[in-house]
């Protein structure tokens, strides 16, 4: 009887970085989408994060979505501000692109608001992923 | 700069961007990523259009 050959799963080893370095990588990923993964040489993920967050921000601002500010007034506006701010430096880009301000009187403007919020939340998720990867918890 | 998209185009662009990001973040081999992205876009569209039809009787 032939013994079944044990085929070892190829393991990928990731060097766990110190807490401070991992935190810096996470913050870098938040400030510039994709940078957190780029610093860890995860080029595919870095480019994907940069492009998807960038595309969502450009389209959202192009559709004249509402970009929330710190002085929103109510809880929903505050939540919207946190979501928008998640895009890091792209928040400033969105503000620059929306020279005429938001226009939510049409459906397109409403969609734009969702695009901008989704860009921010997606970037926060990517930054958290970069932090976890730096800690050696995710690959 | 003002962009004009139809409802469906907006949904398609949103589904594509989110699916690509999720695919790259959650899957590793290229083929797995492609499969995930394809399924995710398809589900976004099917569920989105499905919910649209469910809401149709109450839209007027």
N, CA and C atoms of all chains as a GROMACS GRO file, in nm:
protein
  597
    1UNK      N    1   0.084  -0.120   0.000
    1UNK     CA    2   0.000   0.000   0.000
    1UNK      C    3   0.088   0.125   0.000
    2UNK      N    4   0.051   0.215  -0.090
    2UNK     CA    5   0.134   0.335  -0.101
    2UNK      C    6   0.087   0.443  -0.004
    3UNK      N    7   0.180   0.494   0.065
    3UNK     CA    8   0.146   0.602   0.159
    3UNK      C    9   0.117   0.730   0.080
    4UNK      N   10   0.017   0.798   0.127
    4UNK     CA   11  -0.020   0.922   0.058
    4UNK      C   12   0.085   1.029   0.084
    5UNK      N   13   0.131   1.086  -0.022
    5UNK     CA   14   0.237   1.187  -0.007
    5UNK      C   15   0.182   1.311   0.061
    6UNK      N   16   0.255   1.359   0.156
    6UNK     CA   17   0.215   1.482   0.225
    6UNK      C   18   0.262   1.602   0.143
    7UNK      N   19   0.167   1.675   0.092
    7UNK     CA   20   0.203   1.795   0.015
    7UNK      C   21   0.185   1.916   0.104
    8UNK      N   22   0.295   1.980   0.132
    8UNK     CA   23   0.288   2.096   0.220
    8UNK      C   24   0.231   2.216   0.145
    9UNK      N   25   0.142   2.287   0.210
    9UNK     CA   26   0.089   2.411   0.153
    9UNK      C   27   0.200   2.514   0.147
   10UNK      N   28   0.214   2.581   0.035
   10UNK     CA   29   0.317   2.685   0.031
   10UNK      C   30   0.281   2.798   0.126
   11UNK      N   31   0.369   2.825   0.217
   11UNK     CA   32   0.341   2.930   0.316
   11UNK      C   33   0.409   3.060   0.278
   12UNK      N   34   0.339   3.166   0.296
   12UNK     CA   35   0.400   3.295   0.270
   12UNK      C   36   0.429   3.358   0.406
   13UNK      N   37   0.551   3.398   0.423
   13UNK     CA   38   0.589   3.455   0.552
   13UNK      C   39   0.595   3.607   0.542
   14UNK      N   40   0.532   3.671   0.633
   14UNK     CA   41   0.535   3.816   0.638
   14UNK      C   42   0.601   3.859   0.766
   15UNK      N   43   0.694   3.950   0.750
   15UNK     CA   44   0.767   4.001   0.865
   15UNK      C   45   0.676   4.094   0.945
   16UNK      N   46   0.646   4.056   1.068
   16UNK     CA   47   0.563   4.143   1.152
   16UNK      C   48   0.648   4.262   1.196
   17UNK      N   49   0.592   4.381   1.179
   17UNK     CA   50   0.666   4.502   1.215
   17UNK      C   51   0.624   4.546   1.356
   18UNK      N   52   0.700   4.641   1.409
   18UNK     CA   53   0.669   4.689   1.544
   18UNK      C   54   0.537   4.766   1.541
   19UNK      N   55   0.478   4.785   1.660
   19UNK     CA   56   0.348   4.853   1.670
   19UNK      C   57   0.355   4.995   1.611
   20UNK      N   58   0.464   5.063   1.642
   20UNK     CA   59   0.479   5.202   1.593
   20UNK      C   60   0.488   5.208   1.442
   21UNK      N   61   0.567   5.117   1.384
   21UNK     CA   62   0.581   5.113   1.237
   21UNK      C   63   0.448   5.077   1.172
   22UNK      N   64   0.378   4.979   1.230
   22UNK     CA   65   0.249   4.937   1.176
   22UNK      C   66   0.150   5.053   1.179
   23UNK      N   67   0.152   5.128   1.290
   23UNK     CA   68   0.062   5.244   1.304
   23UNK      C   69   0.096   5.350   1.198
   24UNK      N   70   0.227   5.374   1.178
   24UNK     CA   71   0.270   5.472   1.078
   24UNK      C   72   0.225   5.429   0.938
   25UNK      N   73   0.234   5.300   0.912
   25UNK     CA   74   0.190   5.247   0.782
   25UNK      C   75   0.040   5.266   0.764
   26UNK      N   76  -0.036   5.240   0.871
   26UNK     CA   77  -0.181   5.260   0.865
   26UNK      C   78  -0.217   5.405   0.839
   27UNK      N   79  -0.148   5.496   0.908
   27UNK     CA   80  -0.175   5.640   0.890
   27UNK      C   81  -0.136   5.684   0.749
   28UNK      N   82  -0.022   5.632   0.700
   28UNK     CA   83   0.022   5.664   0.563
   28UNK      C   84  -0.083   5.618   0.462
   29UNK      N   85  -0.140   5.500   0.487
   29UNK     CA   86  -0.244   5.448   0.399
   29UNK      C   87  -0.369   5.531   0.400
   30UNK      N   88  -0.397   5.593   0.515
   30UNK     CA   89  -0.514   5.681   0.524
   30UNK      C   90  -0.486   5.814   0.452
   31UNK      N   91  -0.367   5.871   0.474
   31UNK     CA   92  -0.334   6.001   0.415
   31UNK      C   93  -0.332   5.992   0.262
   32UNK      N   94  -0.263   5.893   0.208
   32UNK     CA   95  -0.260   5.874   0.062
   32UNK      C   96  -0.306   5.731   0.032
   33UNK      N   97  -0.425   5.716  -0.025
   33UNK     CA   98  -0.477   5.582  -0.052
   33UNK      C   99  -0.376   5.493  -0.126
   34UNK      N  100  -0.351   5.376  -0.071
   34UNK     CA  101  -0.259   5.280  -0.133
   34UNK      C  102  -0.118   5.286  -0.080
   35UNK      N  103  -0.083   5.398  -0.013
   35UNK     CA  104   0.055   5.414   0.035
   35UNK      C  105   0.091   5.310   0.142
   36UNK      N  106  -0.006   5.276   0.226
   36UNK     CA  107   0.018   5.176   0.332
   36UNK      C  108   0.060   5.042   0.274
   37UNK      N  109  -0.006   5.002   0.166
   37UNK     CA  110   0.031   4.876   0.102
   37UNK      C  111   0.158   4.893   0.020
   38UNK      N  112   0.175   5.010  -0.042
   38UNK     CA  113   0.296   5.037  -0.122
   38UNK      C  114   0.421   5.028  -0.037
   39UNK      N  115   0.414   5.078   0.088
   39UNK     CA  116   0.531   5.073   0.177
   39UNK      C  117   0.569   4.929   0.214
   40UNK      N  118   0.471   4.839   0.198
   40UNK     CA  119   0.499   4.697   0.227
   40UNK      C  120   0.520   4.616   0.098
   41UNK      N  121   0.539   4.688  -0.010
   41UNK     CA  122   0.564   4.629  -0.142
   41UNK      C  123   0.448   4.540  -0.190
   42UNK      N  124   0.327   4.571  -0.147
   42UNK     CA  125   0.208   4.502  -0.198
   42UNK      C  126   0.155   4.590  -0.311
   43UNK      N  127   0.222   4.583  -0.424
   43UNK     CA  128   0.197   4.680  -0.531
   43UNK      C  129   0.057   4.669  -0.591
   44UNK      N  130   0.010   4.547  -0.611
   44UNK     CA  131  -0.124   4.528  -0.669
   44UNK      C  132  -0.230   4.594  -0.584
   45UNK      N  133  -0.223   4.568  -0.454
   45UNK     CA  134  -0.321   4.625  -0.362
   45UNK      C  135  -0.306   4.777  -0.354
   46UNK      N  136  -0.181   4.823  -0.357
   46UNK     CA  137  -0.157   4.968  -0.350
   46UNK      C  138  -0.221   5.039  -0.468
   47UNK      N  139  -0.197   4.984  -0.588
   47UNK     CA  140  -0.251   5.048  -0.709
   47UNK      C  141  -0.404   5.038  -0.709
   48UNK      N  142  -0.455   4.921  -0.670
   48UNK     CA  143  -0.601   4.902  -0.668
   48UNK      C  144  -0.667   5.001  -0.572
   49UNK      N  145  -0.609   5.019  -0.452
   49UNK     CA  146  -0.666   5.113  -0.354
   49UNK      C  147  -0.662   5.256  -0.407
   50UNK      N  148  -0.546   5.294  -0.460
   50UNK     CA  149  -0.528   5.430  -0.512
   50UNK      C  150  -0.630   5.459  -0.622
   51UNK      N  151  -0.642   5.365  -0.716
   51UNK     CA  152  -0.730   5.388  -0.831
   51UNK      C  153  -0.878   5.384  -0.793
   52UNK      N  154  -0.917   5.286  -0.712
   52UNK     CA  155  -1.060   5.276  -0.680
   52UNK      C  156  -1.106   5.394  -0.594
   53UNK      N  157  -1.027   5.430  -0.495
   53UNK     CA  158  -1.064   5.546  -0.411
   53UNK      C  159  -1.061   5.674  -0.497
   54UNK      N  160  -0.960   5.685  -0.582
   54UNK     CA  161  -0.948   5.802  -0.670
   54UNK      C  162  -1.066   5.812  -0.766
   55UNK      N  163  -1.102   5.701  -0.828
   55UNK     CA  164  -1.214   5.701  -0.923
   55UNK      C  165  -1.344   5.739  -0.852
   56UNK      N  166  -1.366   5.682  -0.733
   56UNK     CA  167  -1.490   5.713  -0.659
   56UNK      C  168  -1.495   5.862  -0.622
   57UNK      N  169  -1.382   5.917  -0.581
   57UNK     CA  170  -1.377   6.059  -0.543
   57UNK      C  171  -1.401   6.149  -0.665
   58UNK      N  172  -1.334   6.118  -0.777
   58UNK     CA  173  -1.349   6.202  -0.897
   58UNK      C  174  -1.492   6.196  -0.950
   59UNK      N  175  -1.549   6.075  -0.954
   59UNK     CA  176  -1.687   6.062  -1.002
   59UNK      C  177  -1.784   6.130  -0.904
   60UNK      N  178  -1.764   6.107  -0.774
   60UNK     CA  179  -1.851   6.168  -0.673
   60UNK      C  180  -1.849   6.319  -0.680
   61UNK      N  181  -1.730   6.376  -0.693
   61UNK     CA  182  -1.718   6.522  -0.703
   61UNK      C  183  -1.773   6.570  -0.837
   62UNK      N  184  -1.750   6.492  -0.943
   62UNK     CA  185  -1.801   6.526  -1.076
   62UNK      C  186  -1.953   6.527  -1.081
   63UNK      N  187  -2.015   6.441  -1.002
   63UNK     CA  188  -2.162   6.437  -0.997
   63UNK      C  189  -2.217   6.540  -0.898
   64UNK      N  190  -2.129   6.619  -0.843
   64UNK     CA  191  -2.160   6.726  -0.748
   64UNK      C  192  -2.229   6.674  -0.621
   65UNK      N  193  -2.167   6.568  -0.566
   65UNK     CA  194  -2.216   6.513  -0.440
   65UNK      C  195  -2.185   6.607  -0.325
   66UNK      N  196  -2.255   6.586  -0.214
   66UNK     CA  197  -2.234   6.671  -0.096
   66UNK      C  198  -2.109   6.625  -0.021
   67UNK      N  199  -2.014   6.714  -0.009
   67UNK     CA  200  -1.893   6.686   0.068
   67UNK      C  201  -1.909   6.754   0.204
   68UNK      N  202  -1.927   6.672   0.306
   68UNK     CA  203  -1.959   6.728   0.439
   68UNK      C  204  -1.841   6.803   0.499
   69UNK      N  205  -1.873   6.901   0.582
   69UNK     CA  206  -1.769   6.978   0.653
   69UNK      C  207  -1.786   6.957   0.804
   70UNK      N  208  -1.691   7.011   0.879
   70UNK     CA  209  -1.692   6.991   1.025
   70UNK      C  210  -1.814   7.056   1.092
   71UNK      N  211  -1.863   7.164   1.030
   71UNK     CA  212  -1.977   7.236   1.092
   71UNK      C  213  -2.110   7.195   1.028
   72UNK      N  214  -2.133   7.064   1.022
   72UNK     CA  215  -2.254   7.012   0.957
   72UNK      C  216  -2.381   7.041   1.034
   73UNK      N  217  -2.376   7.033   1.166
   73UNK     CA  218  -2.495   7.068   1.245
   73UNK      C  219  -2.560   6.951   1.313
   74UNK      N  220  -2.582   6.840   1.245
   74UNK     CA  221  -2.648   6.726   1.309
   74UNK      C  222  -2.561   6.600   1.304
   75UNK      N  223  -2.612   6.492   1.365
   75UNK     CA  224  -2.534   6.369   1.379
   75UNK      C  225  -2.504   6.306   1.243
   76UNK      N  226  -2.600   6.313   1.152
   76UNK     CA  227  -2.580   6.253   1.019
   76UNK      C  228  -2.470   6.327   0.943
   77UNK      N  229  -2.471   6.458   0.956
   77UNK     CA  230  -2.367   6.539   0.889
   77UNK      C  231  -2.230   6.507   0.948
   78UNK      N  232  -2.227   6.485   1.080
   78UNK     CA  233  -2.100   6.451   1.146
   78UNK      C  234  -2.050   6.315   1.098
   79UNK      N  235  -2.143   6.220   1.086
   79UNK     CA  236  -2.106   6.087   1.035
   79UNK      C  237  -2.057   6.097   0.890
   80UNK      N  238  -2.127   6.178   0.811
   80UNK     CA  239  -2.088   6.200   0.672
   80UNK      C  240  -1.949   6.261   0.662
   81UNK      N  241  -1.920   6.353   0.756
   81UNK     CA  242  -1.788   6.417   0.757
   81UNK      C  243  -1.679   6.315   0.787
   82UNK      N  244  -1.706   6.227   0.884
   82UNK     CA  245  -1.609   6.122   0.919
   82UNK      C  246  -1.585   6.032   0.798
   83UNK      N  247  -1.695   5.994   0.729
   83UNK     CA  248  -1.683   5.907   0.612
   83UNK      C  249  -1.604   5.978   0.501
   84UNK      N  250  -1.637   6.103   0.474
   84UNK     CA  251  -1.567   6.177   0.368
   84UNK      C  252  -1.419   6.196   0.402
   85UNK      N  253  -1.393   6.225   0.529
   85UNK     CA  254  -1.256   6.248   0.573
   85UNK      C  255  -1.171   6.121   0.562
   86UNK      N  256  -1.237   6.006   0.556
   86UNK     CA  257  -1.166   5.879   0.542
   86UNK      C  258  -1.083   5.872   0.416
   87UNK      N  259  -1.116   5.953   0.316
   87UNK     CA  260  -1.041   5.952   0.190
   87UNK      C  261  -0.905   6.019   0.203
   88UNK      N  262  -0.874   6.074   0.321
   88UNK     CA  263  -0.742   6.135   0.345
   88UNK      C  264  -0.720   6.257   0.257
   89UNK      N  265  -0.606   6.259   0.186
   89UNK     CA  266  -0.573   6.376   0.104
   89UNK      C  267  -0.670   6.391  -0.013
   90UNK      N  268  -0.739   6.284  -0.048
   90UNK     CA  269  -0.835   6.292  -0.158
   90UNK      C  270  -0.958   6.375  -0.120
   91UNK      N  271  -0.977   6.398   0.009
   91UNK     CA  272  -1.085   6.488   0.053
   91UNK      C  273  -1.057   6.629   0.001
   92UNK      N  274  -0.929   6.667   0.008
   92UNK     CA  275  -0.890   6.800  -0.042
   92UNK      C  276  -0.907   6.806  -0.194
   93UNK      N  277  -0.872   6.694  -0.261
   93UNK     CA  278  -0.888   6.685  -0.406
   93UNK      C  279  -1.036   6.703  -0.443
   94UNK      N  280  -1.124   6.633  -0.370
   94UNK     CA  281  -1.268   6.642  -0.397
   94UNK      C  282  -1.317   6.785  -0.380
   95UNK      N  283  -1.267   6.852  -0.276
   95UNK     CA  284  -1.307   6.990  -0.250
   95UNK      C  285  -1.262   7.081  -0.365
   96UNK      N  286  -1.140   7.053  -0.415
   96UNK     CA  287  -1.088   7.134  -0.526
   96UNK      C  288  -1.167   7.108  -0.654
   97UNK      N  289  -1.208   6.983  -0.675
   97UNK     CA  290  -1.283   6.950  -0.797
   97UNK      C  291  -1.424   7.007  -0.796
   98UNK      N  292  -1.480   7.022  -0.676
   98UNK     CA  293  -1.616   7.073  -0.664
   98UNK      C  294  -1.615   7.225  -0.649
   99UNK      N  295  -1.569   7.290  -0.754
   99UNK     CA  296  -1.556   7.437  -0.746
   99UNK      C  297  -1.694   7.503  -0.735
  100UNK      N  298  -1.796   7.444  -0.798
  100UNK     CA  299  -1.930   7.503  -0.796
  100UNK      C  300  -2.013   7.458  -0.676
  101UNK      N  301  -1.956   7.376  -0.590
  101UNK     CA  302  -2.030   7.328  -0.473
  101UNK      C  303  -2.123   7.213  -0.507
  102UNK      N  304  -2.182   7.152  -0.403
  102UNK     CA  305  -2.271   7.038  -0.428
  102UNK      C  306  -2.406   7.079  -0.487
  103UNK      N  307  -2.470   6.983  -0.555
  103UNK     CA  308  -2.603   7.006  -0.606
  103UNK      C  309  -2.683   6.877  -0.587
  104UNK      N  310  -2.751   6.868  -0.474
  104UNK     CA  311  -2.827   6.746  -0.443
  104UNK      C  312  -2.976   6.761  -0.478
  105UNK      N  313  -3.005   6.859  -0.564
  105UNK     CA  314  -3.144   6.874  -0.610
  105UNK      C  315  -3.176   6.770  -0.717
  106UNK      N  316  -3.071   6.707  -0.773
  106UNK     CA  317  -3.090   6.602  -0.873
  106UNK      C  318  -3.042   6.470  -0.815
  107UNK      N  319  -3.086   6.359  -0.877
  107UNK     CA  320  -3.046   6.227  -0.829
  107UNK      C  321  -2.895   6.210  -0.839
  108UNK      N  322  -2.834   6.270  -0.943
  108UNK     CA  323  -2.690   6.254  -0.964
  108UNK      C  324  -2.611   6.307  -0.845
  109UNK      N  325  -2.655   6.420  -0.791
  109UNK     CA  326  -2.588   6.477  -0.674
  109UNK      C  327  -2.596   6.387  -0.553
  110UNK      N  328  -2.712   6.323  -0.540
  110UNK     CA  329  -2.732   6.229  -0.429
  110UNK      C  330  -2.640   6.108  -0.445
  111UNK      N  331  -2.631   6.059  -0.568
  111UNK     CA  332  -2.539   5.948  -0.595
  111UNK      C  333  -2.395   5.990  -0.565
  112UNK      N  334  -2.362   6.112  -0.606
  112UNK     CA  335  -2.227   6.162  -0.583
  112UNK      C  336  -2.190   6.162  -0.436
  113UNK      N  337  -2.288   6.199  -0.351
  113UNK     CA  338  -2.268   6.197  -0.205
  113UNK      C  339  -2.229   6.057  -0.159
  114UNK      N  340  -2.299   5.956  -0.214
  114UNK     CA  341  -2.270   5.816  -0.175
  114UNK      C  342  -2.133   5.773  -0.225
  115UNK      N  343  -2.097   5.817  -0.347
  115UNK     CA  344  -1.966   5.783  -0.402
  115UNK      C  345  -1.855   5.837  -0.312
  116UNK      N  346  -1.871   5.962  -0.269
  116UNK     CA  347  -1.768   6.025  -0.185
  116UNK      C  348  -1.757   5.956  -0.050
  117UNK      N  349  -1.872   5.923   0.009
  117UNK     CA  350  -1.870   5.854   0.139
  117UNK      C  351  -1.811   5.714   0.125
  118UNK      N  352  -1.847   5.646   0.016
  118UNK     CA  353  -1.795   5.510  -0.007
  118UNK      C  354  -1.643   5.514  -0.026
  119UNK      N  355  -1.592   5.617  -0.095
  119UNK     CA  356  -1.448   5.631  -0.115
  119UNK      C  357  -1.376   5.642   0.019
  120UNK      N  358  -1.432   5.723   0.108
  120UNK     CA  359  -1.371   5.742   0.240
  120UNK      C  360  -1.372   5.616   0.324
  121UNK      N  361  -1.487   5.548   0.327
  121UNK     CA  362  -1.498   5.427   0.409
  121UNK      C  363  -1.408   5.316   0.352
  122UNK      N  364  -1.404   5.309   0.218
  122UNK     CA  365  -1.318   5.209   0.153
  122UNK      C  366  -1.170   5.234   0.187
  123UNK      N  367  -1.132   5.362   0.188
  123UNK     CA  368  -0.993   5.394   0.220
  123UNK      C  369  -0.960   5.363   0.366
  124UNK      N  370  -1.057   5.386   0.456
  124UNK     CA  371  -1.035   5.351   0.597
  124UNK      C  372  -1.015   5.200   0.611
  125UNK      N  373  -1.096   5.124   0.536
  125UNK     CA  374  -1.085   4.978   0.539
  125UNK      C  375  -0.948   4.934   0.485
  126UNK      N  376  -0.904   4.998   0.377
  126UNK     CA  377  -0.774   4.964   0.318
  126UNK      C  378  -0.660   4.999   0.413
  127UNK      N  379  -0.672   5.114   0.482
  127UNK     CA  380  -0.568   5.156   0.578
  127UNK      C  381  -0.561   5.057   0.695
  128UNK      N  382  -0.678   5.012   0.739
  128UNK     CA  383  -0.684   4.913   0.848
  128UNK      C  384  -0.622   4.781   0.802
  129UNK      N  385  -0.647   4.745   0.677
  129UNK     CA  386  -0.589   4.622   0.620
  129UNK      C  387  -0.436   4.634   0.616
  130UNK      N  388  -0.388   4.751   0.574
  130UNK     CA  389  -0.243   4.773   0.567
  130UNK      C  390  -0.180   4.763   0.706
  131UNK      N  391  -0.249   4.819   0.806
  131UNK     CA  392  -0.202   4.812   0.946
  131UNK      C  393  -0.196   4.667   0.993
  132UNK      N  394  -0.304   4.593   0.965
  132UNK     CA  395  -0.308   4.452   1.006
  132UNK      C  396  -0.200   4.371   0.935
  133UNK      N  397  -0.179   4.400   0.808
  133UNK     CA  398  -0.075   4.329   0.732
  133UNK      C  399   0.062   4.360   0.791
  134UNK      N  400   0.084   4.484   0.831
  134UNK     CA  401   0.212   4.524   0.892
  134UNK      C  402   0.233   4.451   1.025
  135UNK      N  403   0.123   4.426   1.096
  135UNK     CA  404   0.133   4.353   1.222
  135UNK      C  405   0.155   4.203   1.201
  136UNK      N  406   0.144   4.160   1.073
  136UNK     CA  407   0.163   4.020   1.041
  136UNK      C  408   0.039   3.936   1.058
  137UNK      N  409  -0.076   4.003   1.071
  137UNK     CA  410  -0.201   3.931   1.094
  137UNK      C  411  -0.273   3.895   0.965
  138UNK      N  412  -0.245   3.970   0.858
  138UNK     CA  413  -0.313   3.943   0.732
  138UNK      C  414  -0.212   3.940   0.620
  139UNK      N  415  -0.247   3.866   0.513
  139UNK     CA  416  -0.153   3.860   0.400
  139UNK      C  417  -0.218   3.915   0.275
  140UNK      N  418  -1.648   7.103  -1.344
  140UNK     CA  419  -1.662   6.969  -1.403
  140UNK      C  420  -1.792   6.904  -1.351
  141UNK      N  421  -1.879   6.871  -1.443
  141UNK     CA  422  -2.002   6.800  -1.403
  141UNK      C  423  -2.017   6.674  -1.488
  142UNK      N  424  -2.031   6.562  -1.422
  142UNK     CA  425  -2.046   6.434  -1.493
  142UNK      C  426  -2.193   6.394  -1.494
  143UNK      N  427  -2.236   6.338  -1.605
  143UNK     CA  428  -2.374   6.292  -1.618
  143UNK      C  429  -2.377   6.142  -1.645
  144UNK      N  430  -2.434   6.070  -1.553
  144UNK     CA  431  -2.449   5.925  -1.570
  144UNK      C  432  -2.594   5.887  -1.547
  145UNK      N  433  -2.637   5.781  -1.616
  145UNK     CA  434  -2.772   5.729  -1.589
  145UNK      C  435  -2.767   5.653  -1.456
  146UNK      N  436  -2.883   5.614  -1.406
  146UNK     CA  437  -2.890   5.537  -1.281
  146UNK      C  438  -2.809   5.408  -1.293
  147UNK      N  439  -2.829   5.340  -1.408
  147UNK     CA  440  -2.762   5.212  -1.427
  147UNK      C  441  -2.610   5.230  -1.438
  148UNK      N  442  -2.567   5.332  -1.511
  148UNK     CA  443  -2.423   5.358  -1.525
  148UNK      C  444  -2.361   5.388  -1.388
  149UNK      N  445  -2.432   5.467  -1.308
  149UNK     CA  446  -2.382   5.499  -1.173
  149UNK      C  447  -2.366   5.372  -1.091
  150UNK      N  448  -2.468   5.286  -1.097
  150UNK     CA  449  -2.465   5.161  -1.020
  150UNK      C  450  -2.352   5.072  -1.068
  151UNK      N  451  -2.333   5.065  -1.200
  151UNK     CA  452  -2.227   4.981  -1.257
  151UNK      C  453  -2.088   5.030  -1.214
  152UNK      N  454  -2.067   5.161  -1.221
  152UNK     CA  455  -1.938   5.218  -1.181
  152UNK      C  456  -1.910   5.192  -1.033
  153UNK      N  457  -2.013   5.212  -0.951
  153UNK     CA  458  -2.000   5.190  -0.807
  153UNK      C  459  -1.966   5.043  -0.780
  154UNK      N  460  -2.041   4.952  -0.845
  154UNK     CA  461  -2.019   4.808  -0.826
  154UNK      C  462  -1.878   4.769  -0.868
  155UNK      N  463  -1.833   4.823  -0.980
  155UNK     CA  464  -1.698   4.790  -1.030
  155UNK      C  465  -1.589   4.835  -0.933
  156UNK      N  466  -1.599   4.961  -0.890
  156UNK     CA  467  -1.495   5.016  -0.801
  156UNK      C  468  -1.490   4.939  -0.669
  157UNK      N  469  -1.605   4.915  -0.608
  157UNK     CA  470  -1.607   4.846  -0.479
  157UNK      C  471  -1.560   4.701  -0.494
  158UNK      N  472  -1.605   4.635  -0.601
  158UNK     CA  473  -1.568   4.495  -0.621
  158UNK      C  474  -1.418   4.479  -0.644
  159UNK      N  475  -1.360   4.569  -0.724
  159UNK     CA  476  -1.216   4.561  -0.750
  159UNK      C  477  -1.138   4.579  -0.619
  160UNK      N  478  -1.178   4.679  -0.540
  160UNK     CA  479  -1.108   4.704  -0.413
  160UNK      C  480  -1.122   4.584  -0.319
  161UNK      N  481  -1.242   4.532  -0.303
  161UNK     CA  482  -1.264   4.416  -0.215
  161UNK      C  483  -1.189   4.294  -0.267
  162UNK      N  484  -1.191   4.276  -0.398
  162UNK     CA  485  -1.122   4.161  -0.458
  162UNK      C  486  -0.973   4.164  -0.430
  163UNK      N  487  -0.912   4.281  -0.446
  163UNK     CA  488  -0.766   4.293  -0.423
  163UNK      C  489  -0.732   4.281  -0.275
  164UNK      N  490  -0.822   4.332  -0.188
  164UNK     CA  491  -0.790   4.328  -0.045
  164UNK      C  492  -0.813   4.189   0.016
  165UNK      N  493  -0.911   4.117  -0.037
  165UNK     CA  494  -0.947   3.992   0.032
  165UNK      C  495  -0.896   3.866  -0.034
  166UNK      N  496  -0.854   3.872  -0.159
  166UNK     CA  497  -0.806   3.751  -0.227
  166UNK      C  498  -0.664   3.770  -0.274
  167UNK      N  499  -0.588   3.657  -0.284
  167UNK     CA  500  -0.448   3.669  -0.319
  167UNK      C  501  -0.415   3.623  -0.463
  168UNK      N  502  -0.438   3.500  -0.501
  168UNK     CA  503  -0.400   3.466  -0.639
  168UNK      C  504  -0.486   3.543  -0.739
  169UNK      N  505  -0.426   3.574  -0.856
  169UNK     CA  506  -0.494   3.659  -0.954
  169UNK      C  507  -0.627   3.598  -1.000
  170UNK      N  508  -0.630   3.468  -1.018
  170UNK     CA  509  -0.752   3.403  -1.066
  170UNK      C  510  -0.865   3.414  -0.963
  171UNK      N  511  -0.827   3.395  -0.835
  171UNK     CA  512  -0.926   3.408  -0.727
  171UNK      C  513  -0.982   3.550  -0.721
  172UNK      N  514  -0.892   3.645  -0.743
  172UNK     CA  515  -0.936   3.785  -0.742
  172UNK      C  516  -1.036   3.810  -0.855
  173UNK      N  517  -1.002   3.760  -0.974
  173UNK     CA  518  -1.090   3.782  -1.090
  173UNK      C  519  -1.227   3.720  -1.067
  174UNK      N  520  -1.227   3.597  -1.014
  174UNK     CA  521  -1.354   3.528  -0.986
  174UNK      C  522  -1.437   3.609  -0.887
  175UNK      N  523  -1.369   3.654  -0.780
  175UNK     CA  524  -1.439   3.731  -0.675
  175UNK      C  525  -1.497   3.860  -0.733
  176UNK      N  526  -1.416   3.930  -0.813
  176UNK     CA  527  -1.461   4.058  -0.870
  176UNK      C  528  -1.582   4.035  -0.961
  177UNK      N  529  -1.573   3.933  -1.046
  177UNK     CA  530  -1.683   3.902  -1.137
  177UNK      C  531  -1.812   3.871  -1.063
  178UNK      N  532  -1.802   3.784  -0.962
  178UNK     CA  533  -1.921   3.748  -0.883
  178UNK      C  534  -1.977   3.868  -0.809
  179UNK      N  535  -1.888   3.946  -0.751
  179UNK     CA  536  -1.931   4.062  -0.673
  179UNK      C  537  -2.005   4.163  -0.761
  180UNK      N  538  -1.951   4.192  -0.880
  180UNK     CA  539  -2.018   4.288  -0.971
  180UNK      C  540  -2.155   4.233  -1.010
  181UNK      N  541  -2.158   4.105  -1.043
  181UNK     CA  542  -2.283   4.041  -1.084
  181UNK      C  543  -2.388   4.049  -0.972
  182UNK      N  544  -2.346   4.021  -0.849
  182UNK     CA  545  -2.440   4.024  -0.736
  182UNK      C  546  -2.489   4.166  -0.708
  183UNK      N  547  -2.394   4.263  -0.717
  183UNK     CA  548  -2.433   4.404  -0.699
  183UNK      C  549  -2.545   4.440  -0.796
  184UNK      N  550  -2.524   4.403  -0.924
  184UNK     CA  551  -2.620   4.440  -1.028
  184UNK      C  552  -2.752   4.366  -1.010
  185UNK      N  553  -2.744   4.235  -0.989
  185UNK     CA  554  -2.866   4.155  -0.974
  185UNK      C  555  -2.949   4.201  -0.854
  186UNK      N  556  -2.882   4.220  -0.741
  186UNK     CA  557  -2.955   4.261  -0.620
  186UNK      C  558  -3.007   4.405  -0.634
  187UNK      N  559  -2.926   4.491  -0.695
  187UNK     CA  560  -2.968   4.630  -0.716
  187UNK      C  561  -3.091   4.639  -0.804
  188UNK      N  562  -3.088   4.569  -0.918
  188UNK     CA  563  -3.202   4.570  -1.011
  188UNK      C  564  -3.321   4.500  -0.944
  189UNK      N  565  -3.293   4.393  -0.871
  189UNK     CA  566  -3.400   4.320  -0.800
  189UNK      C  567  -3.472   4.408  -0.700
  190UNK      N  568  -3.396   4.481  -0.620
  190UNK     CA  569  -3.457   4.572  -0.521
  190UNK      C  570  -3.536   4.681  -0.592
  191UNK      N  571  -3.483   4.727  -0.706
  191UNK     CA  572  -3.554   4.827  -0.785
  191UNK      C  573  -3.693   4.777  -0.827
  192UNK      N  574  -3.699   4.652  -0.873
  192UNK     CA  575  -3.827   4.595  -0.915
  192UNK      C  576  -3.920   4.574  -0.796
  193UNK      N  577  -3.865   4.534  -0.682
  193UNK     CA  578  -3.949   4.515  -0.562
  193UNK      C  579  -4.012   4.648  -0.520
  194UNK      N  580  -3.937   4.757  -0.536
  194UNK     CA  581  -3.988   4.889  -0.494
  194UNK      C  582  -4.081   4.951  -0.599
  195UNK      N  583  -4.080   4.897  -0.720
  195UNK     CA  584  -4.155   4.958  -0.831
  195UNK      C  585  -4.303   4.981  -0.800
  196UNK      N  586  -4.376   4.882  -0.741
  196UNK     CA  587  -4.519   4.905  -0.715
  196UNK      C  588  -4.545   5.021  -0.619
  197UNK      N  589  -4.450   5.056  -0.535
  197UNK     CA  590  -4.471   5.163  -0.437
  197UNK      C  591  -4.415   5.298  -0.485
  198UNK      N  592  -4.368   5.302  -0.609
  198UNK     CA  593  -4.298   5.423  -0.654
  198UNK      C  594  -4.394   5.532  -0.701
  199UNK      N  595  -4.523   5.501  -0.712
  199UNK     CA  596  -4.618   5.605  -0.758
  199UNK      C  597  -4.747   5.602  -0.677
   0.00000   0.00000   0.00000
